[in-house]
Amino acid sequence: MNALPRQSLAFERTDRPSGSATGVARKRNGNYPASGLPAGGATHSTPGLEHTVITIGIDPHKGSHTATAVDASEVVVGELRVEANRHQRARLLEWAAAFEPRRWAIEGATGVGALLAQQLVGAGEHVVDVPPKLSARVRLMDTGRIDKSDPNDSRSAAVVALRSTALNTISAESEHRVVLRLLADRYHQLISQRTRTVGRLHAVLCLLIEGGTGRSLTAARATDVLASVRIDDPITAARVATCAQFIAEIEVLDGAIRDTRTQTVAAVTASKTSVVEVYGVGPIGAAIIIGHSGDVRRFPTAGHYARHNGTAPLEASSGPQARHRLNPRGNRQINHALYTAALTQLAHDTPGRVYYERKRAEGKTKKEAMRALKRRISDVVYRQLLADTRR
């Protein structure tokens, strides 16, 4: 069903007002489509097929999904809005049966649209992921459709898929990747919540004790500190009670963090990944890397993967001076895991430390040498991830 070569399909998101399932057509003048993108922006490898494939963009939401079908000229040929329920896939497929061949472009197919994307993939459909930033650019460049609406968003997603050749194709989810991503995200959420709670506890303790307490504050230490506070008025009593609540919350979070860490270790062991063989990458780091990297085969080279995780520096040259600077973009979770691995390698006698010292000897600053080491570790991780896919 819809057997199209992978390279002939792309996923990106489209913006266009939603409506009924009836077809809509419109004509344009000039050599450029309304999106403002060159009509020849996308080239597909199947001869004669690039002008017949219908691209269906979807703007997914919690309560509903808006789909817009466009042809190769960006002409809207159909629109549909369905409720997000157990019948959503059946309704979309029934409506899309008139569009052959077709491809689906879901905005945020790894986020809020993940369930719908996997349902369509399970039905044998070709689905691509459209980054919201790209569909937003299309909407802003369009003529007369710059309003932020579900129909415009779905049409923009379709246009992105139509004009882009570098979108990620959604495949069936890997059991290990999904589990590790879930555990890694949960661990990150728990750590963040604990940090916030400890900060709030510090703030109240500063109102009870001159100078507050040290930065390293555990539930046990906070309990001891609180026990030394003399309660002689209603304000102090209320503050002590608030601190007690924060301490109880920290104890619950500590238990959840321990459980999540135990589950993560078991899940990483079960995945038999070789990423943990990289010095400095532990179970938590491996879960973050594997879970957030997804199918590493979507990155043609180690450079593409480095750009994804933010370890590839950005050029900041000016005039005759050629230099690069920190890349604040990319997946910051993977970037943090690689940074932790780099710090671990620097603290021990490892090839990474030798590499770092060599960069320093070449005149690099400490930060520049650290960024170079992170990039080298990213390349090693990329090779390990690729090796895991061949097993």
VMD Tcl script that draws the C-alpha trace (Angstrom):
set ca {
  {0.00 0.00 0.00}
  {1.47 3.35 -1.05}
  {4.81 1.69 -1.82}
  {6.93 4.75 -2.47}
  {10.72 4.91 -2.27}
  {11.91 6.43 1.00}
  {13.83 9.19 -0.68}
  {10.79 10.24 -2.68}
  {8.91 11.18 0.45}
  {9.58 13.86 3.00}
  {7.84 14.98 6.12}
  {7.24 18.55 7.11}
  {4.29 20.46 8.27}
  {1.67 22.52 6.44}
  {-0.66 25.37 7.40}
  {-4.12 25.72 5.87}
  {-7.56 26.32 7.35}
  {-9.45 23.17 8.19}
  {-12.85 22.50 6.79}
  {-15.04 19.71 5.59}
  {-13.86 16.72 3.61}
  {-14.83 18.37 0.34}
  {-12.16 19.29 -2.17}
  {-10.96 22.85 -2.55}
  {-8.98 24.19 -5.49}
  {-7.36 27.53 -6.14}
  {-5.28 29.03 -8.93}
  {-2.21 31.21 -8.71}
  {-0.36 33.48 -11.05}
  {3.40 33.66 -11.34}
  {6.24 31.17 -11.15}
  {6.31 30.85 -7.34}
  {3.74 29.12 -5.15}
  {1.96 31.08 -2.43}
  {4.38 29.71 0.18}
  {7.15 31.77 -1.34}
  {9.34 28.70 -1.78}
  {10.70 27.81 -5.24}
  {8.53 25.28 -6.98}
  {11.57 23.21 -7.79}
  {12.75 23.13 -4.20}
  {12.15 19.40 -3.78}
  {13.31 16.73 -6.14}
  {12.09 13.17 -5.75}
  {13.75 10.18 -7.28}
  {10.73 8.41 -8.76}
  {10.34 9.61 -12.38}
  {6.90 11.03 -13.10}
  {5.73 10.54 -9.54}
  {6.74 13.89 -8.07}
  {3.82 15.60 -9.84}
  {1.17 13.12 -8.70}
  {1.91 12.47 -5.03}
  {-0.57 14.10 -2.68}
  {0.96 15.43 0.52}
  {-1.32 15.46 3.55}
  {-0.26 17.82 6.29}
  {-1.60 17.34 9.81}
  {-1.69 19.78 12.69}
  {-2.17 17.52 15.73}
  {-3.69 18.58 19.03}
  {-4.89 16.90 22.19}
  {-8.56 17.16 21.25}
  {-8.54 17.16 17.45}
  {-6.39 16.83 14.33}
  {-6.66 18.99 11.22}
  {-5.55 17.50 7.89}
  {-5.01 19.33 4.61}
  {-4.14 17.62 1.33}
  {-2.14 19.54 -1.29}
  {-0.84 18.59 -4.71}
  {2.60 19.29 -6.17}
  {1.58 22.87 -6.96}
  {0.52 23.51 -3.35}
  {-3.12 23.61 -4.39}
  {-5.39 22.43 -1.59}
  {-7.42 19.45 -2.78}
  {-9.05 18.43 0.47}
  {-9.42 19.30 4.15}
  {-10.67 17.41 7.18}
  {-10.90 17.86 10.93}
  {-11.26 14.79 13.13}
  {-11.64 14.39 16.85}
  {-8.74 12.80 18.69}
  {-10.27 9.49 19.74}
  {-10.04 5.78 18.96}
  {-11.59 6.34 15.53}
  {-9.09 8.97 14.39}
  {-6.96 6.67 12.22}
  {-9.95 5.02 10.56}
  {-11.52 8.39 9.70}
  {-8.30 9.80 8.28}
  {-7.59 6.72 6.17}
  {-11.17 6.63 4.87}
  {-10.94 10.28 3.84}
  {-7.44 9.89 2.36}
  {-8.40 6.86 0.26}
  {-9.18 9.21 -2.64}
  {-5.58 10.49 -2.67}
  {-3.29 7.97 -4.33}
  {-0.34 7.92 -4.04}
  {0.01 9.93 -0.83}
  {2.31 10.76 2.02}
  {1.64 12.22 5.46}
  {3.44 15.20 6.99}
  {2.74 15.51 10.71}
  {3.93 18.53 12.62}
  {5.68 17.33 15.75}
  {5.44 13.63 14.86}
  {7.69 12.79 17.80}
  {5.77 14.99 20.23}
  {2.04 15.59 20.50}
  {1.53 13.84 17.15}
  {3.54 10.75 18.09}
  {0.56 8.46 18.71}
  {-1.16 9.38 15.45}
  {2.10 9.03 13.53}
  {2.67 5.52 14.89}
  {-0.92 4.56 14.11}
  {-0.48 5.61 10.48}
  {2.90 3.87 10.23}
  {1.28 0.74 11.62}
  {-1.30 0.95 8.83}
  {1.49 0.94 6.22}
  {1.44 4.67 5.52}
  {4.50 6.79 4.80}
  {4.86 9.49 7.45}
  {7.42 12.26 7.86}
  {8.10 14.55 10.81}
  {7.78 18.29 10.23}
  {9.58 20.53 12.75}
  {7.21 23.28 13.94}
  {9.84 25.94 13.19}
  {9.84 25.06 9.49}
  {6.07 25.12 9.16}
  {5.98 28.46 10.98}
  {8.41 29.90 8.44}
  {6.25 28.71 5.57}
  {3.17 30.28 7.12}
  {4.91 33.62 7.59}
  {6.21 33.62 4.01}
  {2.84 32.74 2.54}
  {0.67 35.28 0.74}
  {-2.61 35.79 2.54}
  {-2.32 32.85 4.97}
  {-0.15 34.15 7.78}
  {-2.83 33.76 10.44}
  {-2.13 31.16 13.12}
  {-4.91 28.62 12.67}
  {-5.14 24.85 12.49}
  {-5.94 24.78 8.74}
  {-3.05 27.13 7.97}
  {-0.72 25.09 10.17}
  {-1.64 21.80 8.50}
  {-1.22 23.29 5.05}
  {2.18 24.71 6.02}
  {3.27 21.27 7.21}
  {2.34 19.81 3.84}
  {4.25 22.53 1.99}
  {7.36 21.89 4.07}
  {7.20 18.19 3.21}
  {6.61 19.07 -0.43}
  {9.63 21.35 -0.69}
  {12.10 19.72 1.70}
  {14.21 16.64 1.04}
  {15.78 16.36 4.51}
  {12.83 15.47 6.71}
  {12.91 12.43 8.99}
  {10.79 9.48 8.02}
  {8.87 8.01 10.92}
  {9.34 4.29 11.43}
  {7.94 1.79 13.91}
  {9.12 2.61 17.41}
  {11.96 0.62 18.90}
  {10.95 -0.87 22.23}
  {14.27 -0.08 23.91}
  {14.43 3.49 22.60}
  {10.92 4.28 23.77}
  {11.49 2.86 27.25}
  {14.85 4.59 27.66}
  {13.45 7.92 26.44}
  {10.60 7.65 28.94}
  {12.95 6.84 31.82}
  {15.45 9.55 30.83}
  {12.71 12.18 30.66}
  {11.25 11.04 33.96}
  {14.65 11.21 35.63}
  {15.21 14.71 34.29}
  {11.79 15.83 35.54}
  {12.39 14.41 39.01}
  {15.82 16.04 39.32}
  {14.42 19.38 38.16}
  {11.51 19.17 40.58}
  {13.82 18.28 43.46}
  {16.09 21.21 42.65}
  {13.14 23.59 42.70}
  {11.87 22.20 46.00}
  {15.31 22.44 47.63}
  {15.58 26.05 46.43}
  {12.23 26.91 48.00}
  {13.29 25.21 51.22}
  {16.49 27.26 51.26}
  {14.47 30.46 50.83}
  {12.26 29.74 53.85}
  {15.18 28.56 56.01}
  {16.86 31.92 55.40}
  {13.89 33.47 57.21}
  {14.40 31.15 60.18}
  {18.20 30.97 60.48}
  {20.68 33.78 60.02}
  {22.65 33.07 56.86}
  {20.55 30.04 55.99}
  {22.27 26.69 55.43}
  {24.90 25.23 53.12}
  {24.20 24.49 49.49}
  {24.26 20.71 49.89}
  {20.95 20.22 51.63}
  {19.45 16.77 52.14}
  {16.16 15.86 53.77}
  {17.96 14.46 56.84}
  {20.11 17.56 57.30}
  {17.14 19.87 56.82}
  {15.23 17.94 59.47}
  {18.11 18.39 61.96}
  {18.34 22.10 61.18}
  {14.61 22.54 61.58}
  {14.66 20.77 64.94}
  {16.99 23.46 66.31}
  {14.58 26.28 65.47}
  {12.75 27.73 68.47}
  {9.05 28.31 67.81}
  {7.78 31.23 69.85}
  {5.31 32.99 67.55}
  {2.72 32.13 64.83}
  {4.95 33.34 61.96}
  {7.80 31.06 62.95}
  {5.38 28.16 63.40}
  {3.98 28.67 59.89}
  {7.48 28.81 58.40}
  {8.54 25.64 60.20}
  {5.41 23.86 58.98}
  {6.13 24.97 55.40}
  {9.71 23.69 55.66}
  {8.39 20.36 56.96}
  {6.21 20.05 53.87}
  {9.18 20.76 51.60}
  {11.25 18.12 53.44}
  {8.49 15.54 53.01}
  {8.33 16.37 49.30}
  {12.10 15.96 48.96}
  {11.94 12.53 50.63}
  {9.28 11.40 48.15}
  {11.32 12.71 45.22}
  {14.49 11.01 46.50}
  {12.65 7.70 46.56}
  {11.28 8.22 43.04}
  {14.75 9.15 41.77}
  {16.24 5.96 43.24}
  {13.50 3.84 41.67}
  {13.89 5.51 38.28}
  {17.66 5.06 38.38}
  {17.24 1.36 39.17}
  {14.79 0.92 36.30}
  {17.13 2.79 33.95}
  {20.08 0.55 34.80}
  {17.96 -2.53 34.12}
  {16.63 -1.11 30.83}
  {20.10 -0.13 29.58}
  {21.43 -3.59 30.45}
  {18.52 -5.22 28.61}
  {19.18 -3.11 25.50}
  {22.74 -4.49 25.27}
  {23.91 -1.15 23.92}
  {27.59 -0.50 23.32}
  {27.24 3.20 24.16}
  {28.12 2.44 27.79}
  {31.55 1.33 26.54}
  {32.37 5.00 25.95}
  {34.30 6.21 28.99}
  {32.16 8.53 31.07}
  {28.79 7.36 29.73}
  {26.84 5.64 32.48}
  {23.33 4.16 32.48}
  {21.61 7.55 32.84}
  {23.75 9.10 30.10}
  {23.16 6.11 27.82}
  {19.38 6.35 28.36}
  {19.45 10.03 27.44}
  {21.60 9.47 24.35}
  {19.69 6.46 23.03}
  {16.25 7.79 23.89}
  {16.77 11.27 22.43}
  {18.84 10.23 19.39}
  {16.10 8.01 18.00}
  {17.04 6.01 14.91}
  {20.64 7.14 14.40}
  {20.52 6.03 10.75}
  {18.60 9.20 9.99}
  {21.91 11.08 10.38}
  {24.04 10.51 7.24}
  {27.32 11.39 8.95}
  {28.80 12.06 12.37}
  {28.72 15.74 11.46}
  {24.95 15.66 11.07}
  {24.64 13.97 14.45}
  {26.93 16.57 16.03}
  {24.74 19.32 14.59}
  {21.71 17.59 16.11}
  {23.21 17.42 19.61}
  {24.81 20.87 19.49}
  {28.47 19.78 19.67}
  {29.22 21.10 16.19}
  {30.44 24.69 16.75}
  {28.96 27.61 14.87}
  {31.20 29.68 12.62}
  {31.66 33.23 13.92}
  {34.31 34.51 11.50}
  {34.67 38.19 10.76}
  {36.93 39.60 8.07}
  {40.28 37.79 8.02}
  {39.72 36.26 11.45}
  {38.33 32.72 11.29}
  {36.85 31.46 14.53}
  {34.01 29.33 15.88}
  {31.82 29.72 18.92}
  {29.59 27.67 21.16}
  {26.51 26.18 19.53}
  {23.54 26.86 21.87}
  {21.18 24.89 19.63}
  {20.59 21.19 19.22}
  {19.29 18.66 21.72}
  {20.46 19.95 25.10}
  {19.78 16.66 26.88}
  {22.23 14.77 24.67}
  {24.62 17.71 24.87}
  {24.56 17.54 28.68}
  {25.21 13.78 28.65}
  {28.24 14.32 26.39}
  {29.46 17.15 28.63}
  {29.25 14.85 31.67}
  {31.26 12.22 29.78}
  {33.87 14.85 28.88}
  {34.23 15.95 32.51}
  {34.65 12.33 33.58}
  {37.36 11.74 30.98}
  {39.21 14.88 32.07}
  {39.18 13.71 35.70}
  {40.95 10.44 34.83}
  {43.90 9.28 32.80}
  {42.11 8.71 29.49}
  {42.72 9.40 25.78}
  {40.14 12.17 26.12}
  {42.32 13.94 28.64}
  {45.34 13.61 26.37}
  {43.32 15.06 23.50}
  {42.15 17.96 25.68}
  {45.72 18.78 26.77}
  {46.90 18.66 23.16}
  {44.26 21.19 22.20}
  {45.34 23.43 25.06}
  {48.94 23.19 23.87}
  {47.78 24.29 20.42}
  {46.54 27.55 21.94}
  {42.90 26.71 22.50}
  {41.16 28.16 25.52}
  {39.75 25.81 28.16}
  {36.24 26.19 26.78}
  {37.37 25.68 23.18}
  {39.32 22.56 24.16}
  {36.29 21.24 26.04}
  {34.05 21.82 23.03}
  {36.54 19.97 20.82}
  {36.54 17.03 23.25}
  {32.74 16.95 23.33}
  {32.69 16.82 19.54}
  {35.16 13.94 19.54}
  {33.03 12.04 22.06}
  {29.94 12.74 19.93}
  {31.67 11.09 16.96}
  {32.52 8.03 19.05}
  {28.95 7.79 20.36}
  {27.63 8.05 16.80}
  {29.78 5.10 15.73}
  {28.60 3.06 18.71}
  {24.96 3.80 17.95}
  {25.47 2.76 14.34}
  {27.16 -0.45 15.47}
  {24.15 -1.24 17.68}
  {21.79 -0.98 14.69}
  {23.81 -3.62 12.81}
  {23.45 -6.21 15.54}
}
mol new
graphics top color blue
foreach p $ca { graphics top sphere $p radius 0.5 }
foreach p [lrange $ca 0 end-1] q [lrange $ca 1 end] { graphics top cylinder $p $q radius 0.2 }
display resetview
